[in-house]
Amino acid sequence: MRQAGVLDVGCHSALLTVVRRRPGTVLEPVFSRKVRLRLHETLDRKGRLDKAGMKSVERAVAEAVAADPRPRGPEVFAFATSVIRDAPNRDEIIARVARTTGTRLRVLTGVEEARLAYVAARQWAGPTAGQLLVLDIGGGTVEIASGTGDQPRAVHSLPLGARRITRDWLPGGTAPSQRRLAEIRQHLHRSLEAVPGLPQAEPDGRVLACSKTFEQLARLAAALDKTPRAGQRLALPQLRTSVSLLADAGPSRRAKLPGISRHRAEQSLAGALIAQALMEACGAKNVEICPWSTREGLLLEHLGPPHITADRSRLVG
């Protein structure tokens, strides 16, 4: 029975996930260990991790790997997301983690993250899904991919992530004025309009949103509307209402809203503005929330041919 493991080190956590493929191509979780991180609090204005941030990454990687109860497991693919990938002192961070933990973090380009998110979304959607448009909002970048097959036809990665927009436009996570909100919207729309061949939602296609940002916004919108199937879909009018609510509240108040986690509250306004701009630019009136993204794409590819259909209910997501 084949197994695969991925250690995903991001801004908010280091997550080790090990799965196996059972007969019949079902993916089943074997082990999972999450160690919480708060790397956004250790970044300077240039995006460098300070000494405390580097130490916390070392600790989190060591704890996640040491917690694996299996005496001999599969090789683990360890990778760092944009918070480390884009840091000016990235090489120092990777070297320190390798020296102290024995685990060398790899970095994926934004385009590769977009491709893997599409691979995961394609498998999650099932074999009968046709045209897919996949949207993924990370901390540093936004990924967009589209296609009809196992691999995407178009992939884009843009420096418009929720942490980046918060740092550059919304210090402390709050908007000082309506004018600032208008400036952010203009910046996002201009950036997206400048993308050649930006994928568009097709009338007979599906739009899947793969990120914690979209997931939490969908939960908030469902709670506000008291709609069934909470958190499974997000419509553009709901999102616009959520933007207004988040803009009127500071991070401490947002953390008390349904669906918004405490550690993402500061960047939740930026995330909502980005989600709105993405959907408008791509002509998407609504999105389906997909719990699979880059991590699951890696697991699927490490386990075998990506065309094999997975059981969506059995993979850690």
Summary of the structure (lengths in Angstrom):
residues: 317
radius of gyration: 19.0
end to end distance: 20.6
largest distance: 57.4
contacts: 1112
relative contact order: 0.16
helix: 44%
strand: 21%
